[in-house]
Amino acid sequence: MNNIKSLNKNDIAIIGMSGRFPGSDNIEEFWEHLKSGKGSIKEISKDRWDFESIYKSGQDISAGKSYSKWGGLLENIDKFDAKFFNIFPNEAEKIDPQQRIALEESWKTFEDAGYAADQLSGRNIGVFVAARTGDYHDHALGNYEDIDVNTIIGNDTSILSGRISYFLDLSGPSFSINSGCSSAGSAIHLACQSLLKNESEMALTGGLNIMSTPQRFLFHSQTGLMSNDGKSRVFDDSANGFVLGEAAGFLLLKKLKSAIKDNDNIYGVIKSTGIRQGGNAKGLTIPNCEALSDLIKTVNGSLKINPGSINYYEAHCTGTRKGDAAELNSIIEAFKLETDQHNYCALGSVKSNIGYTLTASVIPGIMKILLAMKYRTIPPTINVKKKNSLVDFDHSPFYLPEKSKKWATKKDLPRRAALSSLSYSGTNFYMVLEEAPHIAQQSSKRNRDQYYLIPYSAKTEDALLRELSLTLRWLKLNKKSIEIGDYAYTLSIGRVHFDFRAVFVVKSFEDLMDKLTLFLNNTSKSKKNKETVAVSA
């Protein structure tokens, strides 16, 4: 059993997370889609772009044309509560959506970890964000006469991380990182190093990929590597290319021993991370899979981890038949060095579900693993009819789960997963994750006759009502995995309290959900109590 005795001084706890993905406005919706094997890749709607003018069917490489009109895209990237972040509307209009969403998801991540913004000011908290230069400035704004200082600042990648540190008044190191498709992995690695070197007491890390225009579709059509029918068939013998996707997600990290001492909620533990450049490979933009294999061996060796103890592997694989095979065969070679077991480790790639999210790619995979650990369930790997014949799956450590299954372990060993990422920049990434130690998951006992004060607040009445509605949906999914006493404490101590408030006094989550439903129904009929709303038992 994973317990306090097995802790390593270099273990890093993940104590908070938040993200939005194609078809999912939050991580709970994301998990529901993963668990059910649902894909979120769709034909791009005219509300986002008018694709008809640039789309050309088939797989013909034509300048100014895209042969793909499918993507895993986020909803409402144009929506932003500028007032909440103390930004003037005319300034907000010129800020890349990547910066806006980074602010929103960062705030949610700290809230998820139970840290209110007013508890963070001046603290030595690092920010490490993976992001590429956006296309909002050159293509969405267009008119050079409109360019001013807000345009420059709002579209500078370095400002993306700096804006988070500025808004929350954080004093730790702050970086925006781009190593291509391994960017989020590089960001996580640097965040972990900052914690281990005591440069940061906590580290916010994550990644984004938001496409404001079809520019990336036009660019990747020139490579001929995109799917021409909108299907991401990772691991399948008929894989014909990747589908572009968007994602935004953040993690809050802290040394594990400190997290246990501070009674933080722990999603999982980063046992180790590693990055390595492929050097002079077969081409400037061709990933060096041999270097990835060496990296896996090095990290596993430093931890004295036998690959036979890894129950799940999240691969980088994007849906190109030869590329996926080269990557998988290098991973298999690294694993076979230490174990001769066959078909014991589940294999997946979230790109089958949401597409290839470029600089953000590592983040959906990590959150998939953490949610699978939380719910002790391995989600299915989708879109596989015939396994890639360039990979000998039968004599490999891996199998492809066809449906959701219980994540069981042998001999009371902890659930353990690995994840790797490649990049056309040459930088490879590998990490090993483990479920949280059970001592950190223990919940406080409560008296069944005890009442709890549950406060909610927002800067506007409409925002408060939206929060209550989202909370009701969240409780339906999560009420069994948390204690109401812990929930009440977090809302009271771990939140900033704004002017518009709703307060409930309840005995249980069922009681709270009934009162939330009643309150929302009554409010929709007639809005009352404009400044402060109080509801009690």
C-alpha positions in Angstrom: 0.0 0.0 0.0 1.3 3.5 -0.9 2.0 5.2 2.5 4.1 7.7 4.2 7.1 5.3 4.6 7.6 5.1 0.8 7.9 8.8 0.3 11.0 10.2 -1.5 12.4 13.6 -0.8 12.1 14.5 -4.5 8.4 13.6 -4.7 6.2 16.4 -6.0 2.5 16.6 -5.2 -0.1 17.9 -7.6 -2.5 19.7 -5.3 -4.7 21.6 -7.7 -5.8 21.5 -11.3 -8.2 23.1 -13.7 -8.6 22.9 -17.5 -10.9 23.1 -20.4 -10.8 20.9 -23.4 -12.8 20.3 -26.6 -16.4 19.5 -25.6 -15.5 20.0 -21.9 -15.6 23.3 -20.0 -14.0 21.7 -16.9 -12.1 18.6 -15.9 -15.2 16.8 -14.6 -16.9 17.0 -18.0 -13.5 15.9 -19.6 -13.5 12.8 -17.4 -17.1 11.9 -18.3 -16.2 12.0 -22.0 -13.0 10.0 -21.5 -14.7 7.4 -19.4 -17.5 6.9 -21.9 -15.1 6.8 -24.9 -16.5 9.9 -26.4 -14.6 11.8 -29.0 -14.9 15.6 -29.2 -13.5 16.2 -32.8 -16.1 17.9 -35.0 -16.4 19.8 -38.3 -15.5 23.4 -37.6 -18.6 25.6 -37.4 -19.0 28.9 -39.2 -19.3 30.5 -35.8 -15.5 30.0 -35.4 -14.2 30.4 -39.0 -15.6 30.4 -42.5 -13.8 27.3 -43.6 -15.5 27.0 -47.0 -13.2 29.6 -48.5 -10.0 27.7 -47.7 -11.1 24.1 -47.6 -10.1 21.7 -50.4 -11.2 18.1 -50.1 -8.8 15.2 -50.5 -5.2 15.4 -49.4 -4.0 17.7 -52.1 -1.3 20.1 -50.8 -2.3 23.5 -52.2 -1.0 26.9 -51.1 -3.6 28.8 -49.1 -5.8 25.8 -48.7 -6.5 23.3 -45.9 -7.6 19.7 -46.7 -8.9 19.4 -43.1 -12.0 21.1 -41.8 -12.2 19.2 -38.5 -10.8 20.0 -35.1 -11.1 19.6 -31.4 -11.8 23.2 -30.5 -12.8 25.0 -27.3 -16.1 26.8 -26.9 -16.4 30.5 -26.1 -12.8 31.6 -26.4 -14.1 35.1 -27.1 -15.8 35.3 -23.7 -13.8 37.0 -20.9 -14.8 38.7 -17.6 -12.4 41.6 -18.0 -13.7 43.4 -14.9 -13.0 40.5 -12.6 -9.3 40.7 -13.6 -9.2 44.5 -13.4 -8.7 44.9 -17.1 -10.4 47.7 -19.1 -12.7 46.4 -21.9 -10.7 48.2 -24.7 -7.5 46.6 -23.4 -9.1 43.1 -23.1 -10.2 43.3 -26.8 -6.5 43.4 -27.8 -5.3 40.6 -25.5 -4.7 37.2 -27.1 -7.3 34.7 -25.9 -4.4 32.6 -24.7 -3.6 35.2 -22.1 -7.2 35.6 -21.0 -7.8 31.9 -20.6 -4.5 31.5 -18.8 -5.7 34.0 -16.2 -9.1 32.3 -15.8 -7.6 28.7 -15.5 -4.9 29.9 -13.1 -7.4 31.4 -10.8 -9.5 28.2 -10.9 -6.4 26.1 -10.2 -5.6 28.0 -7.0 -9.2 27.8 -5.9 -9.3 24.1 -6.6 -6.2 23.7 -4.3 -8.0 25.7 -1.6 -5.8 28.8 -1.8 -7.5 32.2 -2.0 -5.9 34.9 -4.0 -5.4 37.1 -1.0 -3.4 34.3 0.6 -0.9 34.3 -2.3 0.3 37.9 -2.4 4.0 38.3 -2.2 4.7 34.6 -1.8 7.5 32.8 -3.6 5.3 31.0 -6.1 6.7 30.2 -9.5 4.8 30.3 -12.8 5.8 28.0 -15.7 3.5 28.1 -18.7 3.8 26.4 -22.1 2.6 28.6 -24.9 3.6 29.5 -28.5 3.2 32.9 -30.1 -0.4 33.3 -30.9 -2.0 34.2 -34.2 -4.4 36.7 -32.7 -2.3 39.8 -33.4 -1.4 39.4 -37.0 -4.6 37.8 -38.3 -7.5 38.7 -36.0 -6.6 42.3 -35.5 -5.1 43.0 -38.9 -5.5 46.8 -39.0 -2.1 48.3 -38.2 -3.8 51.6 -37.3 -5.3 49.9 -34.3 -2.0 48.7 -32.8 -1.1 50.4 -29.5 0.8 49.4 -26.3 -2.1 47.1 -25.3 -1.8 45.2 -28.6 1.9 44.7 -28.0 1.6 43.6 -24.4 -1.5 41.6 -25.0 0.1 39.4 -27.7 3.6 39.0 -26.2 4.2 35.4 -25.1 6.4 36.4 -22.2 3.6 38.5 -20.8 1.4 35.4 -20.6 3.2 34.1 -17.6 4.0 37.6 -16.3 0.4 38.7 -16.3 -0.5 35.8 -14.0 2.3 36.7 -11.6 1.3 40.3 -11.8 -2.4 39.8 -11.1 -1.8 37.5 -8.2 1.3 39.3 -6.9 3.5 36.2 -7.1 7.2 36.6 -6.4 8.6 33.3 -7.7 10.2 32.8 -11.1 7.9 33.3 -14.1 8.4 31.9 -17.5 6.6 31.3 -20.8 8.2 28.2 -22.4 8.1 26.9 -26.0 9.9 23.6 -26.9 7.3 22.7 -29.5 4.9 19.9 -28.7 6.8 18.9 -25.5 6.4 22.5 -24.2 4.1 21.6 -21.3 6.4 18.8 -20.3 9.3 21.2 -20.3 7.3 23.6 -18.2 6.4 20.9 -15.7 10.1 19.7 -15.5 11.3 23.3 -14.8 8.6 23.8 -12.2 9.6 20.6 -10.4 13.3 21.7 -10.5 12.4 25.1 -9.1 10.6 23.4 -6.1 13.5 20.9 -5.5 16.0 23.8 -5.5 13.8 25.8 -3.1 13.4 28.6 -5.6 9.6 28.3 -5.3 7.4 27.1 -2.4 4.7 26.3 -4.9 4.7 26.2 -8.6 1.8 26.9 -11.1 2.5 25.1 -14.4 0.5 24.3 -17.4 0.0 24.9 -21.1 -2.3 26.3 -23.7 -2.9 26.0 -27.4 -5.6 28.4 -28.8 -6.0 29.0 -32.5 -7.7 32.4 -33.2 -7.5 31.8 -37.0 -7.1 28.9 -39.4 -3.4 29.6 -39.8 -2.3 26.4 -38.2 -4.6 24.4 -40.5 -3.1 26.0 -43.5 0.4 25.4 -42.2 0.0 21.8 -41.3 -1.8 21.1 -44.6 1.6 21.8 -46.3 3.1 18.9 -44.3 0.6 16.4 -45.5 0.5 14.9 -41.9 -3.1 15.8 -41.1 -6.1 13.4 -41.3 -8.1 14.1 -44.4 -11.4 12.8 -42.9 -11.3 14.2 -39.4 -10.6 10.9 -37.6 -7.7 10.6 -35.2 -6.8 6.9 -35.4 -3.9 6.6 -32.9 -2.6 3.0 -32.7 -4.7 1.9 -35.7 -3.3 0.4 -38.9 -5.4 2.8 -41.0 -4.1 5.9 -39.2 -3.9 8.7 -41.8 -2.7 11.7 -39.8 -3.5 13.9 -36.8 -6.4 16.3 -36.2 -5.6 19.7 -34.6 -7.0 20.5 -31.2 -7.1 23.1 -28.5 -6.6 22.8 -24.8 -5.8 24.9 -21.7 -4.9 23.4 -18.4 -2.9 24.2 -15.2 -1.5 22.3 -12.3 -0.4 23.5 -8.8 2.7 21.7 -7.5 4.3 21.5 -4.1 6.8 19.2 -2.5 4.9 16.1 -1.3 6.1 16.3 2.3 5.0 19.9 2.5 1.7 19.1 1.0 1.1 16.4 3.5 2.1 18.7 6.4 -0.2 21.4 5.1 -3.1 18.9 4.7 -3.5 19.7 1.0 -5.7 17.7 -1.3 -3.4 15.5 -3.5 -4.4 14.3 -6.9 -1.2 12.5 -7.6 2.6 12.4 -7.1 5.2 13.2 -9.7 8.0 10.7 -9.0 10.4 12.1 -11.5 10.6 14.0 -14.8 13.3 14.2 -17.5 13.9 16.1 -20.7 16.5 15.4 -23.4 17.3 16.9 -26.7 17.6 14.5 -29.7 20.6 16.2 -31.2 21.6 15.6 -34.8 18.7 13.3 -35.8 17.5 12.2 -39.3 16.3 15.8 -39.9 15.9 19.1 -38.0 12.2 18.5 -37.3 12.2 14.7 -37.0 12.0 13.5 -33.4 14.8 11.2 -32.2 13.0 8.1 -30.8 16.2 6.5 -29.7 16.9 9.5 -27.5 13.4 9.0 -26.0 14.2 5.4 -25.3 17.5 6.5 -23.6 15.6 9.1 -21.6 13.0 6.5 -20.3 15.8 4.2 -19.2 17.6 7.0 -17.4 14.6 8.3 -15.5 13.4 4.8 -14.6 16.9 3.8 -13.6 17.4 6.9 -11.4 14.1 6.0 -9.5 15.0 2.3 -9.4 11.5 1.8 -11.0 10.9 -1.5 -12.8 8.6 -0.7 -15.8 6.7 -3.8 -14.7 5.2 -1.7 -11.9 3.8 0.9 -14.4 0.1 0.1 -15.0 -0.8 2.8 -17.6 1.2 4.6 -20.3 0.0 7.8 -22.0 1.9 8.0 -25.3 2.5 11.1 -27.4 1.3 9.3 -30.5 -0.7 11.6 -32.8 -2.2 9.4 -35.4 0.5 9.0 -38.1 1.0 5.3 -38.7 4.8 5.3 -39.2 5.5 8.0 -36.6 3.4 6.3 -34.0 5.1 3.0 -34.6 8.6 4.5 -34.3 7.7 6.1 -31.0 6.0 2.9 -29.6 8.9 0.7 -30.6 11.3 2.9 -28.8 9.2 2.8 -25.6 8.9 -1.0 -25.9 12.7 -1.3 -26.3 13.2 0.7 -23.1 10.7 -1.3 -21.1 12.0 -4.7 -22.3 15.3 -3.8 -20.8 13.9 -4.4 -17.3 10.8 -6.6 -17.8 9.8 -9.5 -20.0 6.1 -9.2 -19.1 3.6 -9.0 -21.9 0.3 -7.0 -22.2 0.1 -5.9 -18.6 0.2 -2.1 -19.1 -2.8 -0.2 -20.6 -1.8 2.2 -23.4 -3.6 5.3 -24.5 -3.3 8.7 -26.2 -5.8 11.4 -25.5 -5.3 12.8 -29.0 -7.8 10.1 -30.2 -10.5 12.0 -28.2 -9.6 15.7 -28.6 -7.0 16.0 -31.3 -3.4 17.1 -31.3 -3.1 20.2 -29.0 0.5 21.1 -29.9 2.2 23.1 -27.1 -0.5 22.0 -24.6 -0.2 18.3 -25.5 1.2 17.0 -22.2 -1.5 18.6 -20.1 -4.6 16.7 -21.2 -2.6 13.4 -20.9 -1.6 14.2 -17.3 -5.1 15.2 -16.3 -6.4 12.0 -17.9 -4.0 10.0 -15.7 -4.8 11.9 -12.5 -8.6 11.5 -13.1 -8.1 7.8 -13.8 -6.2 7.5 -10.5 -8.9 9.5 -8.7 -11.7 7.3 -10.0 -9.5 4.1 -10.2 -10.7 3.6 -13.7 -8.8 3.2 -16.9 -10.7 4.8 -19.8 -11.0 3.1 -23.2 -8.6 3.8 -26.1 -10.9 4.7 -29.0 -10.8 4.6 -32.8 -8.9 1.3 -33.0 -10.3 -1.4 -35.3 -7.0 -3.0 -36.4 -3.8 -2.4 -34.4 -0.9 -0.8 -36.1 0.9 -3.7 -37.9 4.3 -2.0 -37.5 4.1 -2.6 -33.8 4.3 -6.1 -32.3 1.6 -5.5 -29.6 1.2 -9.2 -28.7 4.8 -9.4 -27.5 5.0 -5.9 -26.0 4.2 -4.7 -22.4 1.1 -2.9 -23.7 -2.6 -3.6 -24.4 -5.3 -1.3 -25.7 -8.3 -1.1 -23.4 -11.5 -1.4 -25.5 -13.8 -0.1 -22.7 -13.5 1.5 -19.3 -12.2 -0.9 -16.7 -11.3 -0.9 -13.0 -7.7 0.2 -12.4 -6.5 -2.7 -10.2 -3.0 -3.2 -8.9 -1.2 -6.3 -7.6 0.2 -6.9 -4.1 -1.1 -3.6 -2.8 1.3 -1.6 -5.1 0.4 2.0 -5.9 -1.2 2.9 -9.2 1.6 4.1 -11.3 1.6 5.7 -14.8 4.1 7.1 -17.2 3.8 9.7 -19.9 6.2 10.8 -22.7 6.2 13.5 -25.3 8.2 14.2 -28.5 8.7 17.4 -30.3 9.8 18.6 -33.7 12.1 20.9 -31.8 14.0 17.8 -30.7 13.2 18.1 -27.0 11.8 14.8 -25.5 10.0 14.6 -22.2 9.2 11.7 -19.9 7.6 11.5 -16.4 6.4 8.9 -13.9 3.3 9.6 -11.9 1.9 7.8 -8.8 -1.3 7.9 -7.0 -1.5 10.0 -3.8 -0.4 8.3 -0.6 -3.4 7.1 1.3 -2.5 9.0 4.4 -3.1 12.2 2.5 -6.5 11.1 1.3 -8.0 10.5 4.7 -11.0 12.7 5.4 -12.1 14.1 8.7 -15.0 12.4 10.5 -18.1 14.4 11.2 -21.1 14.4 13.5 -24.2 13.5 11.5 -26.2 16.1 13.4 -23.7 18.9 12.6 -24.6 21.8 10.4 -22.2 23.5 8.0 -22.0 27.1 6.7 -21.5 27.0 2.9 -20.6 30.5 1.4 -20.5 31.4 -2.2 -19.6 34.8 -3.7 -18.9 36.7 -6.9 -18.3 40.2 -8.2 -21.7 40.4 -9.9 -25.1 38.9 -9.3 -25.1 37.2 -12.7 -21.6 35.7 -12.0 -22.9 34.4 -8.7 -25.9 32.7 -10.3 -23.6 31.1 -12.9 -21.3 29.9 -10.1 -24.2 28.3 -8.2 -25.5 26.6 -11.3 -22.0 25.2 -12.1 -21.6 24.2 -8.5 -24.8 22.2 -8.6 -23.5 20.3 -11.7 -20.1 19.7 -10.0 -21.7 18.4 -6.8 -23.7 15.8 -8.8 -20.4 14.3 -10.1 -18.2 14.8 -7.0 -20.2 14.6 -3.8 -19.2 11.0 -3.1 -15.5 11.8 -3.3 -15.3 14.6 -0.8 -16.4 15.4 2.8 -18.8 18.2 3.4 -16.7 19.5 6.3 -13.7 19.8 4.1 -15.8 21.5 1.4 -17.2 24.0 3.9 -13.8 24.8 5.3 -12.3 25.4 1.8 -15.2 27.7 0.8 -14.8 29.7 4.0 -11.0 29.9 4.2 -9.7 29.1 0.7 -11.7 31.6 -1.3 -11.8 35.4 -1.8 -15.2 36.7 -0.6 -16.7 39.2 -3.0 -19.7 41.5 -2.6 -22.5 39.4 -4.1 -23.0 36.4 -1.8 -25.2 33.4 -1.1 -24.9 31.5 2.2 -26.4 28.1 2.9 -26.6 26.3 6.2 -26.9 22.5 5.5 -26.4 19.1 7.1 -25.3 17.2 4.0 -24.5 17.5 0.3 -28.0 16.3 -0.5 -29.4 19.1 1.7 -27.1 21.6 -0.1 -28.2 20.4 -3.6 -31.9 20.7 -2.7 -31.4 24.2 -1.4 -29.3 25.2 -4.4 -32.0 23.9 -6.8 -34.7 25.7 -4.9 -32.8 28.9 -4.8 -31.9 28.9 -8.5 -35.5 28.1 -9.5 -36.9 30.9 -7.3 -34.3 33.3 -8.6 -35.0 32.6 -12.2 -38.6 33.6 -11.6 -37.9 36.7 -9.7 -34.5 38.2 -8.9 -34.4 39.7 -5.4 -31.9 40.8 -2.8 -29.6 42.6 -5.3 -26.5 43.0 -3.1 -26.4 40.1 -0.6 -28.4 36.9 -0.7 -28.6 34.7 2.4 -30.3 31.3 2.5 -30.2 29.3 5.7 -31.8 26.1 7.1 
